[in-house]
Amino acid sequence: MTKRELIEPTPGDKRYVRRDEKGRFKEVDDVGRSLSQDRKRHAKNDAGPGQGDRGDRKH
């Protein structure tokens, strides 16, 4: 599983992306939507560094 990285293709448009083995985008999520969905749901699994969208993060 690859880490997600934060990119900003245009000023003010931030996105989380995951890349496949060849470096192409595999998954793209808008930061605002991603963070709002994180607040709405309670995940059951711990997520490691760079995997914040895959479960709860330890605080």
C-alpha positions in Angstrom: 0.0 0.0 0.0 1.5 3.3 -1.0 1.4 6.4 1.1 -0.9 9.2 0.0 0.8 12.5 -0.9 -0.5 16.0 -0.9 -0.4 17.9 -4.2 -1.6 21.3 -5.3 -2.0 21.3 -9.1 -3.3 24.9 -9.0 -3.2 27.4 -6.1 -6.0 26.7 -3.7 -6.8 23.2 -5.1 -5.2 20.7 -2.7 -5.6 16.9 -3.3 -4.5 13.7 -1.7 -3.2 11.2 -4.3 -1.9 7.6 -4.3 0.3 6.4 -7.1 0.6 2.9 -8.7 3.9 1.1 -9.3 4.5 3.2 -12.5 4.0 6.5 -10.8 0.5 7.1 -12.3 -2.3 8.4 -10.1 -4.3 5.5 -8.7 -6.6 7.4 -6.3 -7.3 11.1 -6.1 -9.3 12.8 -3.2 -10.1 16.5 -2.6 -8.7 17.6 0.7 -11.8 19.4 1.9 -14.1 16.5 1.1 -11.7 14.0 2.6 -11.4 15.9 5.9 -15.2 16.4 6.2 -15.9 12.7 5.6 -13.3 11.8 8.3 -15.2 13.9 10.8 -18.5 12.2 10.0 -17.3 8.6 10.4 -15.7 6.7 13.2 -13.2 4.1 11.9 -12.5 0.9 13.7 -8.9 0.4 12.6 -5.6 2.2 13.4 -3.8 3.7 10.4 -0.1 4.1 10.0 1.8 7.2 8.9 0.7 8.4 5.5 -2.5 6.3 5.7 -4.8 8.6 7.5 -7.7 7.9 5.2 -7.6 4.2 5.9 -8.7 4.3 9.6 -8.3 6.0 12.9 -5.1 7.8 13.7 -3.4 7.6 17.1 -3.4 10.9 19.0 
